[in-house]
């Protein structure tokens, strides 16, 4: 039977200028949809799982378009609540070479941020679920979203589902002290933490020795120590850390490590040099690949390899969603990185 997976978060309208233009360089914006947990839900649906996405959206035309976008990708939308007045928006400008990508949020008072405490029947949502995933972005949306996140995690535990959290620190949404006050207590009910070095520092207060966010300098021993500390001090049994070497806005080294607290084993993935088309959603596609690998019973090292390959492919695709199949990911994970035309 296909595993049921549930994700919860904010689905936003993404507005971007064409290609690598600056915002409003020309009077045109390309409209798509995206958001951390929605991106995970889409990937998992593409991989063939029973993928359910939970959010709250207005009943007007933009809200309807957002729901249709998810259904088109194979995501189940049965538990999406309807209400509120607006869909959150973000403006994304793609960087190139030495010009960094930029994101501007316009999501205050969005439907999910004003969702009532009883807005989702969480026990019904989680019935039969094998996995629940959320990110640190959702509780950063305010007190109501924080309460909903905690209720969702509690319901997942009652249902026997495994829980993963991508820390995903967003300094434009909350401060480090706010993030730590909310997220650190939540970790005791989490099985798998997903993060990068900045997330660990900002959200959990765990510093990674030998890592430099701006230069992309990496020391794997530092990540081992940080991951071990997360499992020891906060409770999750596994910690996955993505390793991005930011050579420029166009070229990144991409790999990851996975710490298994039960066996005290650090798994290290293959490494790709990625020529970026769109890095937004790269971490979400990694999370989805890891969830897919673990929920389908792959060995931990194989699940990690699958996740890194899936996220490398995503970063070559415009938009938030990762539109790749299991076979495409497996081909790359097994070593076919030539990029030759498939005929």
C-alpha positions in Angstrom: 0.0 0.0 0.0 1.3 3.5 -0.9 2.4 5.4 2.2 0.3 8.4 3.3 2.4 11.5 3.9 1.1 14.9 5.3 2.6 18.3 5.1 1.4 21.6 6.5 2.3 25.2 5.7 1.6 28.3 3.7 1.1 28.2 -0.1 2.1 31.5 -1.6 1.7 33.2 -4.9 5.2 33.7 -6.4 5.8 36.6 -8.7 9.1 36.7 -10.6 10.5 38.8 -13.5 11.3 36.9 -16.7 14.7 35.1 -16.8 17.4 37.0 -14.8 15.8 40.5 -15.0 15.6 42.7 -12.0 12.2 43.2 -10.4 10.0 45.3 -12.7 12.9 45.9 -15.2 10.1 45.2 -17.7 6.4 45.6 -16.8 6.0 41.8 -16.5 5.9 39.3 -13.6 5.5 35.5 -14.0 2.9 34.1 -11.6 3.4 30.6 -10.1 2.7 29.1 -6.6 5.1 27.7 -4.0 6.0 27.4 -0.4 8.3 25.1 1.7 5.9 22.4 2.7 3.9 22.6 -0.6 7.1 22.0 -2.5 7.7 18.8 -0.4 4.2 17.7 -1.0 4.6 18.1 -4.8 7.8 16.1 -4.9 6.3 13.3 -2.8 3.3 13.1 -5.1 5.7 13.0 -8.1 7.4 10.1 -6.4 4.1 8.2 -6.2 3.3 8.6 -2.5 -0.2 9.4 -1.2 0.7 13.1 -0.6 -1.7 15.3 1.4 -1.1 19.0 1.9 -2.8 21.1 4.6 -3.1 24.8 4.6 -5.8 27.6 4.7 -6.7 29.5 1.6 -9.4 32.1 0.7 -12.3 31.0 -1.4 -11.7 33.7 -4.1 -10.2 33.1 -7.5 -6.5 33.2 -6.5 -7.2 30.7 -3.7 -8.9 28.4 -6.1 -6.0 28.7 -8.6 -3.6 27.7 -5.8 -5.6 24.6 -5.0 -5.8 23.7 -8.7 -2.0 24.1 -9.0 -1.5 21.5 -6.3 -4.1 19.1 -7.7 -2.4 19.3 -11.1 0.8 18.0 -9.5 -1.0 15.1 -7.9 -1.3 16.4 -4.4 -4.3 15.6 -2.3 -6.1 18.7 -1.1 -9.0 17.2 0.9 -7.9 18.8 4.1 -7.3 22.4 2.9 -9.3 24.8 5.0 -11.0 27.7 3.3 -11.3 31.2 4.8 -9.4 34.4 5.2 -9.0 37.2 2.8 -5.6 36.9 1.1 -3.0 34.5 -0.3 0.5 35.4 0.8 2.8 36.7 -1.9 6.6 36.6 -2.4 8.6 38.3 -5.1 11.6 36.3 -6.3 14.4 37.8 -8.3 16.9 35.2 -9.7 20.6 36.2 -9.2 23.4 35.3 -11.5 27.2 35.2 -11.1 28.1 37.7 -8.4 24.5 39.1 -8.1 22.7 37.3 -5.4 19.1 36.2 -5.7 16.6 38.2 -3.6 13.2 37.5 -2.0 10.6 40.1 -0.9 7.7 38.9 1.2 4.2 40.3 1.2 2.4 37.8 3.5 1.2 39.7 6.5 -2.5 38.8 7.4 -2.6 35.9 5.0 -5.2 33.2 5.5 -3.1 30.7 7.3 -1.7 33.3 9.7 -5.2 34.1 10.9 -6.4 30.5 11.1 -8.5 29.7 14.2 -7.2 27.1 16.7 -9.8 24.6 15.6 -9.4 25.4 11.9 -8.0 21.9 11.1 -9.3 18.5 12.4 -5.8 17.2 13.0 -6.7 13.7 14.2 -8.7 13.1 11.1 -5.9 14.5 8.9 -3.3 12.2 10.4 -5.4 9.0 10.4 -3.3 6.4 8.7 -0.4 8.7 8.0 3.2 7.3 7.9 4.9 10.6 8.0 4.3 14.3 8.8 6.5 17.2 7.6 6.6 20.9 8.5 9.2 23.6 8.4 10.2 26.4 10.8 8.6 28.9 8.4 5.1 28.0 9.4 5.3 28.8 13.2 7.2 32.0 12.2 3.9 33.3 10.7 2.5 34.1 14.2 1.0 32.8 17.3 -2.0 31.1 15.6 0.3 29.3 13.1 2.6 28.3 16.0 -0.4 26.8 17.8 -1.5 24.9 14.7 2.0 23.5 14.1 2.2 22.2 17.7 -1.3 20.7 17.3 -0.3 19.0 14.1 2.9 17.5 15.5 0.9 16.2 18.6 -1.7 14.6 16.3 1.0 13.0 14.2 2.6 11.5 17.3 -0.8 10.1 18.4 -1.3 8.6 15.0 2.1 6.9 15.1 3.5 8.9 12.2 7.2 9.9 12.0 7.8 13.6 12.1 10.3 15.7 10.2 11.0 19.4 10.6 13.1 21.5 8.2 14.3 24.3 10.5 14.4 26.8 7.6 15.2 30.0 9.4 13.8 33.1 7.8 15.2 36.3 9.4 12.6 38.4 7.6 9.9 36.6 9.6 11.3 36.4 13.2 14.4 36.8 15.3 16.8 34.1 16.5 15.5 34.4 20.0 11.9 34.0 18.9 12.8 31.0 16.7 14.7 29.3 19.5 11.9 29.9 22.1 9.4 28.2 19.8 11.4 25.5 18.0 13.7 24.1 20.7 10.8 22.7 22.8 9.2 21.2 19.7 12.2 19.0 19.0 11.3 16.5 21.6 8.5 15.2 19.3 10.6 15.2 16.1 12.3 12.2 14.6 14.3 13.8 11.8 15.7 17.4 11.7 16.7 18.9 8.4 18.8 22.0 8.3 21.9 23.8 7.0 24.6 25.3 9.2 22.8 28.7 9.5 19.6 27.0 10.6 21.3 25.1 13.3 22.8 28.2 14.7 19.8 30.5 14.4 17.0 28.1 15.4 18.6 25.7 17.8 21.6 27.7 19.0 24.0 24.9 17.8 27.1 26.3 16.3 28.9 24.4 13.5 32.7 24.7 13.9 34.6 25.3 10.7 31.5 26.4 8.6 31.3 29.8 6.9 27.9 30.6 5.4 29.2 33.4 3.2 32.3 31.7 1.8 30.8 28.2 1.8 33.8 26.7 3.7 32.9 23.3 5.1 34.4 21.0 7.7 32.6 17.7 8.0 33.9 17.1 11.5 32.1 20.2 12.6 28.8 19.0 11.2 29.2 15.6 12.9 29.7 17.3 16.3 26.7 19.7 15.7 24.4 16.9 14.6 25.4 14.7 17.6 24.7 17.6 19.9 21.2 18.0 18.4 20.3 14.3 19.0 21.8 14.4 22.5 20.3 17.7 23.8 17.0 17.9 21.9 15.9 14.3 21.2 15.5 13.7 17.4 17.1 10.5 16.3 18.4 11.7 12.9 19.8 15.0 11.6 20.3 15.8 7.9 22.4 18.8 7.0 22.7 20.1 3.5 26.1 21.4 2.5 26.0 24.2 0.0 29.3 25.7 -1.3 28.3 29.1 -2.7 30.9 29.8 -5.3 28.6 32.3 -6.9 24.9 32.9 -7.5 25.3 30.7 -10.6 27.5 27.8 -9.4 27.2 25.8 -6.2 28.7 22.7 -4.8 25.9 20.6 -3.3 26.0 17.6 -1.0 24.7 16.6 2.5 25.4 14.5 5.6 23.0 12.4 7.6 23.6 11.6 11.3 22.0 8.5 12.7 22.0 9.0 16.5 21.0 5.3 17.2 24.2 3.9 15.6 26.4 7.0 15.9 27.0 6.9 12.2 27.6 9.9 9.9 26.6 9.2 6.3 28.1 11.5 3.7 26.6 11.9 0.2 28.0 12.3 -3.3 28.8 15.9 -4.3 27.5 17.7 -7.4 28.6 20.9 -9.0 25.3 22.6 -9.9 24.8 25.3 -12.5 21.8 27.0 -10.9 18.6 27.7 -12.8 16.5 28.3 -9.7 17.8 27.4 -6.2 14.4 28.2 -4.5 12.9 24.9 -3.4 16.3 23.1 -3.4 16.2 22.3 0.3 12.5 21.3 0.1 13.3 18.8 -2.7 16.1 17.4 -0.5 13.7 17.0 2.4 11.2 15.2 0.1 13.9 12.9 -1.3 15.0 12.0 2.2 11.4 11.4 3.4 10.7 9.2 0.3 13.9 7.2 0.9 13.2 6.6 4.6 9.4 6.0 4.3 10.0 3.4 1.6 12.6 1.6 3.7 15.8 2.4 1.9 19.0 2.1 3.9 20.0 5.5 5.3 23.0 6.0 3.0 20.8 5.2 -0.1 18.1 7.6 1.2 20.7 10.3 1.5 22.0 9.8 -2.0 18.5 9.9 -3.4 17.7 13.1 -1.6 20.9 14.9 -2.8 20.3 13.8 -6.4 16.7 14.9 -6.3 17.6 18.3 -5.0 20.4 18.7 -7.5 17.9 18.1 -10.3 15.4 20.6 -8.8 17.9 23.4 -8.9 18.0 23.1 -12.7 14.2 23.6 -12.9 12.5 27.0 -12.8 9.8 27.6 -10.2 9.3 26.1 -6.7 8.2 22.6 -7.6 10.5 19.7 -8.4 9.0 17.9 -11.4 11.2 14.8 -11.6 10.4 11.1 -11.3 11.9 8.4 -9.1 13.7 6.9 -12.2 15.3 10.2 -13.1 16.6 10.7 -9.6 17.8 7.1 -9.4 19.7 7.5 -12.7 21.6 10.5 -11.3 22.1 9.0 -7.9 23.8 6.0 -9.6 26.2 8.2 -11.4 24.7 9.4 -14.7 25.5 13.1 -14.4 26.5 13.6 -18.0 23.5 15.6 -19.1 23.4 13.9 -22.4 20.2 14.0 -24.4 17.9 11.1 -23.6 16.5 9.7 -26.9 
